[in-house]
Amino acid sequence: MNLQIKSFEEYQDAYKHSVENPEAFWGEIAEHFFWKRKWTNVLNWNFTEPNIKWFEGARVNITENCLDRHIYNNGDKPAIIWEPNDPNEAHRILTYKQLLDKVETFANVLKNNKVVKGDRVCIYLPMVPELVIAVLACARIGAIHSVVFGGFSAQSIADRIGDAECKLVVTSDGGYRAGKVLELKSIVDDALMQCKSVERVIVLTRTRTPVSMIKGRDVWWEDEIKKVETQGNPPCPAEEMDAEDPLFILYTSGSTGKPKGVVHTTGGYMVYTGYTFSNVFQYQPGEVYFCTADIGWITGHSYIVYGPLSQGATSLLFEGTPTYPDAGRLWDIVEKYKVNTLYTAPTAIRSLMAFGDEYIDGKDLSSIKKLGSVGEPINEEAWHWYHDKVGKGEAPIADTWWQTENGGILISPLAGISPTIPGYAMLPLPGVQPCLMDENGQEIEGNDVSGNLCIKFPWPGMLRTTWGDHERCKQTYFSTYENKYFTGDGCYRSPEGYYRITGRVDDVLNVSGHRIGTAEVENAINMHSDVVESAIVGYPHPVKGQGIYAYVIANHHIDEESTRKDILQTITRIIGAIAKPDIIQFVADLPKTRSGKIMRRILRKIAEGETESLGDTSTLQDPTVVESIIKGAEEFR
Ligand code: WTA
């Protein structure tokens, strides 16, 4: 069986085969990868513990699949094209040969710094080639990487480092983002005041921002490379990993508590990201593929690094933002590198739309053949603009639905092969068995129905556990419905059987495509000394998809304007600027049930401005609270 599906009939056959005989199906797909030793068993699973094992007994290293195996035929082909934040700075191209060489060198650096298989390494870097190099160097020696998005605060980094007990941190002096310089090393320094496990910090030079290098702990990336070179820079053979050895941890927000460390393992993740990349984007040799995500998120892991590189693709890495120096930047990049596939988020599309067509009209986008969307539901207006303006009415849009926990895309059209409908993720990929569940735990059969989206059979890219807390993994994903993985998303299945994701059904917000837990934001707000209690809900936002609406009870008579600023500062410190509320409304009380539970449903309605349809408020402790909140909310309309 070929790895890449070429027609809708082939898709239907593959899908049927994958459901009727999943082990045979994935065994055949896995043959397209390089294994040091083959598996004895394709799949072993139960969703009750849960215990999921793919390709048991196999030995593999993902970097040999992403690098070494392309060297013989495609060594001089660009693996990474890097476009810097400043369009006037020189871009960089790393061929597969060069990338392998740099990965081996940095892997030697990690070894020199006592990193061994199984150790956790935290990576906090801007979007520069060294980020890809550091990620792959960890995988090369079997160290588990934990990449932390550059927008997170010192406290968030400390929490993540502490949870995974990272031994080493890779960062840079600073990072460029639009017109700003982010002081990454200084943020890491603040974080490390709380982290006992970190023995070494490797600092890349990027911005020449002054940094304090702590003796015995901090070393420069460039010096460490030189050391390896004076040692003769021997090749760094790829560590032989078990298919189920952890590859990385990535923290993500849920409806309760602190972010959890989603654990992905080696063999299944490799097969799944490679397979889905090839199929969804129908990658053809020689094409330039551009995903605008940050490697700090799962989309960057799977569809900038591992998926494209395992398929020998040319992956474009962009350091900056779509609106710097102006809202035409993405189109300049498309023009400059003749990008064939663009994979971005609805929030970026909406923000560029809002700047007006003068930034896109006249740009040569004729190289674009395929488009992708990810991260949140795409509204029809954005879909059409993307299709007409960027895709010239011709390029198919793959609206890809998936999650950090999934490892790769689960529901999506295959570009140019499957039908598309604006707002629909359409059909499950081969190997993916979605179902819709009702409130009583029953599966909803048939079409033209809505329910909670679950997956009833494992796929190779799924999470295996949450770091250090398997019970949490079980509770979060496998306990709501018996024997099913629960996604947390609501979903509609059309009369034709097409899937449309309608958004989260839990207390997770999706702000500009970033997952933010309401409990996390509330905890941060509640740390402010003037705050008694708070409640966070989402509301529709024209650019961000969802905005963050905070209802806050303050403990005495405060100056609203300055407390608001203080609260924003607190959130920036505790989580990061991405979690700042758009609206903070001070309230005297919150609507609670007699058992003391906050009625978020009501707060959501008020935030949405739908105060006519509040539903039953008679079960509230004090129904008059609602009236005063509605009145206070008028200020923000
Ligand atoms: C949402 C991002 C609608 C969804 C890869 C999911 C989407 C959450 C789509 C996961 C889409 C992602 N249509 N909603 N195409 N893609 N989502 O973990 O609510 O950052 O549960 O993974 O984003 O976000 P995460």
Residues whose N, C-alpha, C, O or C-beta is under 5 A from the ligand:
A	BS01	WTA	S373 V374 G375 E376 P377 I378 D399 T400 W401 W402 Q403 T404 T487 D489 I501 G503 R504 G513 R515
